[in-house]
Amino acid sequence: MAAEELELNPVDFITIGTVGPKGKRVFYLQAASGDQLVSLIIEKEQSWALSEAIRELIDDIDKRLGDYAPPMHMDMELRDPIEPLFRISQMGLGYDEDLDRVVLVAQALRVPEADNPLLNPQDDTPDIVRMWCSRAQMRALSEHTITVVRSGRADPKQNGRLVYYWT
């Protein structure tokens, strides 16, 4: 089966947010273009790595072009309904200088599991989503994502477990 692809070009908004209590949060990457809303499950570590990669890319582009793309003031809350298309396996970033747009490419994790329909391949679900964003949107996403990642448990290594310390 050929990979299904979805293009959001350009996006009206893009964000990363969470659902659930600290220690049990599910992270979502969400974007919209017109009336098309896309939600993808993303891991906390992927969110942090994406934020860092975006910051580095945008800083490099700003230096190369000699201008600065300040972050946009956006509503960074997740939109309803949050119905994920897939769990992200891999991501990539690119830049089209002619359009002055950054593209975020998210690829689906496809591992058949009978008890988890989010991981089962479906004929009508895209395997790849491309989100074309302005530099300002991406800078805002980067800054917001760091805040979201840091708003979890004080010590994420505890992972919800009781830790005993002896001195």
Secondary structure per residue as TSV (DSSP state, phi and psi in degrees):
chain	resnum	aa	ss	phi	psi
A	1	M	-	360.0	132.0
A	2	A	-	-71.8	147.1
A	3	A	-	-68.4	130.9
A	4	E	-	-82.5	140.2
A	5	E	E	-128.0	147.0
A	6	L	E	-127.5	130.9
A	7	E	E	-111.8	127.5
A	8	L	E	-112.5	98.1
A	9	N	S	-140.1	106.9
A	10	P	S	-89.5	165.6
A	11	V	-	-82.2	146.5
A	12	D	S	-85.4	-33.3
A	13	F	E	-155.6	158.6
A	14	I	E	-148.7	140.0
A	15	T	E	-156.1	166.2
A	16	I	E	-126.0	132.0
A	17	G	E	-146.8	177.2
A	18	T	E	-129.2	157.8
A	19	V	E	-131.4	132.3
A	20	G	S	112.9	167.2
A	21	P	S	-76.8	160.9
A	22	K	T	-53.5	138.2
A	23	G	T	89.7	-17.5
A	24	K	S	-134.7	22.8
A	25	R	-	-70.2	146.0
A	26	V	E	-110.2	126.9
A	27	F	E	-91.4	139.3
A	28	Y	E	-129.2	137.0
A	29	L	E	-99.3	125.3
A	30	Q	E	-132.8	138.8
A	31	A	E	-146.1	158.3
A	32	A	E	-142.2	148.6
A	33	S	E	-139.0	114.6
A	34	G	T	63.2	-128.4
A	35	D	T	-95.6	9.5
A	36	Q	E	-96.9	112.7
A	37	L	E	-107.2	129.0
A	38	V	E	-123.2	128.2
A	39	S	E	-120.7	133.3
A	40	L	E	-129.7	141.7
A	41	I	E	-80.8	131.9
A	42	I	E	-132.4	143.3
A	43	E	-	-76.0	155.7
A	44	K	H	-57.5	-45.7
A	45	E	H	-65.7	-36.1
A	46	Q	H	-64.7	-39.3
A	47	S	H	-60.8	-47.4
A	48	W	H	-62.7	-46.4
A	49	A	H	-62.5	-39.9
A	50	L	H	-63.1	-43.4
A	51	S	H	-58.3	-46.2
A	52	E	H	-64.4	-43.3
A	53	A	H	-64.6	-40.6
A	54	I	H	-62.7	-46.6
A	55	R	H	-58.1	-46.5
A	56	E	H	-63.1	-43.7
A	57	L	H	-63.7	-48.2
A	58	I	H	-65.2	-41.3
A	59	D	H	-60.3	-41.6
A	60	D	H	-65.0	-44.7
A	61	I	H	-63.5	-45.0
A	62	D	H	-58.6	-42.9
A	63	K	H	-65.4	-43.5
A	64	R	H	-66.0	-39.8
A	65	L	H	-87.2	-12.9
A	66	G	T	77.3	18.4
A	67	D	-	-135.8	172.4
A	68	Y	-	-124.9	130.0
A	69	A	-	-98.6	97.4
A	70	P	-	-66.7	152.6
A	71	P	-	-65.9	145.4
A	72	M	-	-78.6	152.4
A	73	H	-	-90.4	102.1
A	74	M	-	-119.8	156.3
A	75	D	-	-78.1	110.1
A	76	M	-	-96.5	14.4
A	77	E	S	-77.2	147.3
A	78	L	-	-64.4	146.3
A	79	R	-	-101.4	148.6
A	80	D	S	-91.6	148.7
A	81	P	-	-85.0	146.6
A	82	I	-	-97.3	93.0
A	83	E	-	-122.5	95.9
A	84	P	E	-65.2	136.9
A	85	L	E	-73.8	-41.0
A	86	F	E	-166.9	170.9
A	87	R	E	-91.9	134.6
A	88	I	E	-74.9	132.7
A	89	S	E	-97.6	-54.6
A	90	Q	E	-134.4	155.1
A	91	M	E	-136.1	157.1
A	92	G	E	-145.5	155.9
A	93	L	E	-122.8	144.8
A	94	G	E	-145.4	170.9
A	95	Y	E	-139.7	130.7
A	96	D	E	-106.2	106.3
A	97	E	T	-66.3	-35.0
A	98	D	T	-63.4	-39.7
A	99	L	T	-90.3	-12.9
A	100	D	T	51.8	51.5
A	101	R	E	-131.1	143.0
A	102	V	E	-100.2	136.2
A	103	V	E	-110.2	130.6
A	104	L	E	-107.9	120.2
A	105	V	E	-108.5	124.3
A	106	A	E	-115.9	129.7
A	107	Q	E	-110.8	141.2
A	108	A	E	-74.7	145.2
A	109	L	-	-86.6	118.7
A	110	R	-	-119.4	95.7
A	111	V	-	-129.4	110.3
A	112	P	-	-63.2	125.2
A	113	E	-	-140.3	123.7
A	114	A	T	-61.0	-32.6
A	115	D	T	-93.7	4.0
A	116	N	-	-135.7	94.1
A	117	P	G	-63.8	-20.4
A	118	L	G	-67.6	-21.4
A	119	L	G	-102.4	-0.1
A	120	N	S	-87.6	134.6
A	121	P	-	-62.6	137.2
A	122	Q	-	-127.8	139.5
A	123	D	T	-60.7	-32.6
A	124	D	T	-99.5	8.4
A	125	T	S	-103.6	130.8
A	126	P	-	-67.1	150.0
A	127	D	S	-94.6	-20.8
A	128	I	E	-136.8	135.1
A	129	V	E	-123.3	128.1
A	130	R	E	-108.7	126.9
A	131	M	E	-118.7	113.0
A	132	W	E	-94.5	119.6
A	133	C	E	-129.3	156.7
A	134	S	-	-74.9	161.8
A	135	R	H	-62.2	-37.7
A	136	A	H	-64.8	-40.7
A	137	Q	H	-62.1	-41.6
A	138	M	H	-69.7	-37.3
A	139	R	H	-64.2	-41.6
A	140	A	H	-62.9	-40.7
A	141	L	H	-62.0	-43.9
A	142	S	H	-60.7	-48.9
A	143	E	H	-66.3	-40.5
A	144	H	H	-66.4	-41.8
A	145	T	H	-62.5	-40.3
A	146	I	H	-59.4	-41.5
A	147	T	H	-62.9	-42.9
A	148	V	H	-63.7	-45.7
A	149	V	H	-62.8	-42.0
A	150	R	H	-75.3	-11.1
A	151	S	T	-84.8	8.3
A	152	G	S	-82.5	-154.1
A	153	R	-	-59.1	150.0
A	154	A	S	-61.4	-39.5
A	155	D	-	-126.0	91.0
A	156	P	G	-63.5	-15.6
A	157	K	G	-65.9	-21.7
A	158	Q	G	-69.5	-30.0
A	159	N	T	47.2	39.7
A	160	G	T	82.3	4.5
A	161	R	-	-101.4	155.4
A	162	L	-	-80.5	129.6
A	163	V	-	-113.2	127.8
A	164	Y	-	-98.9	138.2
A	165	Y	-	-121.1	134.1
A	166	W	-	-115.3	141.5
A	167	T	-	-118.2	360.0
